[in-house]
Amino acid sequence: MSTGSTSRYVLMGVSGCGKSSVGAALAPALGAEYLDGDDLHPPANIAKMARGVPLTDDDRWPWLDLVGAELATPDRILGCSALRRVYRKRIVAAAGAPVCFIHLAGSRELIGGRMAARAGHFMPTALLDSQFATLEPPMADELAISVSIDQPLQAIVADILAQVRG
């Protein structure tokens, strides 16, 4: 599927799916800037997640508005979980322009293993089940693509580029 003339992308999926790694590798190929949505969380959200407490929608709304505001500038890729359809709608509204959501899809086992192996991230593996319970994969009527993360990083990037440019 071609994403048309949009130059705004959200790498979405549960924690540990590779948003930061894929974003850093994908941005140069698209001539875009990569931003990590985790950097936009207020300290209270980060502290809550670090304690193993899932965020509520009330915690998320201001953060999603910031994510969308960052996407008002073209040629941006932003890593953001965007787990629910209503969150994606909020981001698009705040961006004021079309946004393509790139769902980085993988199994609970694959992502759990990756999370257990990484160090220095505030999101504990214990919250992964709540993330999968919240996840609403993009539907056919959304501007979105899905890629399997069960492949090497460069293959993931190539898959995204083929679908975006399709």
N, C-alpha and C positions, 0 to 999 in steps of 0.2 A: 504494500500500500504506500502510495506517495503521501507525504505529509503536507503537500502543497507548498505554500510560500512561508510557512511558519519557520521561525528560527529560534523558537523557545521550546525547551524540552525539560521534562521532569523525569529523572531516573527514579522509579518508584519500586517499592517492595518492602518486605519485612526487614528488620535490622539484620545485618550480616549477609545480605544478598549480594553485596559488592558495589553498591552505589558509588562510593568514593573512588574505588579502583577503576571501575568502568568510566566514570566521569572524567577522571584524569587522562585516561587513554583515548576517550572519544572526543573530547573538546578540540584538540588540534585538528582532527580529521574533519570536523564540521566548521572550523574557523570560529569557534565559540569559546566563551569563558566558562569554566566550571566553578560553581559555588556549592558548598556543603550546607544543606539545610540545618544540620545539627548546630552550626555556628550561629543560627538565628534564634535558637531556643533561649528563652529567659533563664537565668540561673535557677529559679524555682522549679521549672520543668526538669532541668537536668538533675537537680537534687532529688526530686521525686522519683525519677526513673532509676537513679543510682541506688535508691533505697529498695528498688524492686516493686514500686507501685506504678501501675499503668496510668497514663494520662487520661483525663476525662476530655470530653468534647470542649468543655469550658476552658480547659488548659490549652487546647489546641487552636481554638479560633484565632487568637491574636498572632500566634506563630504562623498559621496558614496565610493570614493576611500579609505578613512580612515576606513569606515565600512568594506570593503572587506579586507583591510590589517589586521584588527583585527581578521578576520576569517581565515587568513592564518595559525593561530595556531589552532590545533584540540581541540575538546572538549569545544566548545564555543557556547553559545546562545546569540544572539544579538538582541535587540529590535530596529527595524528600520521600518519606514513607508513603504518603498519599493513599493510605490503605482503603479508605471508603470513597464511594462515588461522591458523596456530599462534600468531602474534603477537596476532591479534584474540582468540583464545580466552584467551590469557594476560591481556589487558587486561580482558576481561569477568570473569574469575576474581578479579582484583585489585580490580575495582570492586564486586563482590558484588551486582550488580544488572544488569538488562538494559541494553545499550548498542547504539544504532543506529549503524551505520557508513555514512557518506555518501561514496561513492567518486566523486572528482572525476576524470573520465576524459577524456583527450585524447591526441592523437597525439604521437609522438616529435618530429616536426618543430615542432608548435605549442609544446610545452613547452620544447624546446631553444631556440627563439627567445626565449621569455620569460626563460629562465635567462640567456641571453647578454646580455639587455638590463638585468637587474637588477644593482645594485651593493651591496656591503657584506654579502653573505651568505657564510657559510663553506663552503657546498656548491658545489664546482666542477662545471661542466657536464660534465667528463670522467666523473663518476660516474653520469650519467643512464642510460647503457646498462646498468650493473649494476643500477640500480633497476628498469628495465623487465624485465630478466631475472629478477629476484626476485619481481616483482608477480604475485600470485595474486588476480585479481578476486574479490569476494565471490560465493558460490554461493547458489542459491535457498533453501537451508536456513539461511542466516544472516540475522539481522535487519539488513538492509542495503538501500540504494537506490543507484542510480548516476545521475549527471547528466553531461551533456556540458559541457565547459568552453569549447567553441568557440562562445560566445555572450557578450553583454555581462554584466557582473557582476550587474546587477539581474535579468536573465533567469535567471541561474543560481540566485539566491536564490529567485525566484518558482517555479522548477521544483522546488527542494528543498522549499519550503513546501507546494506542491501535493501532492507525494508523501508528505511526513511527515503532513500533515493528512488525506490521501486517504481 
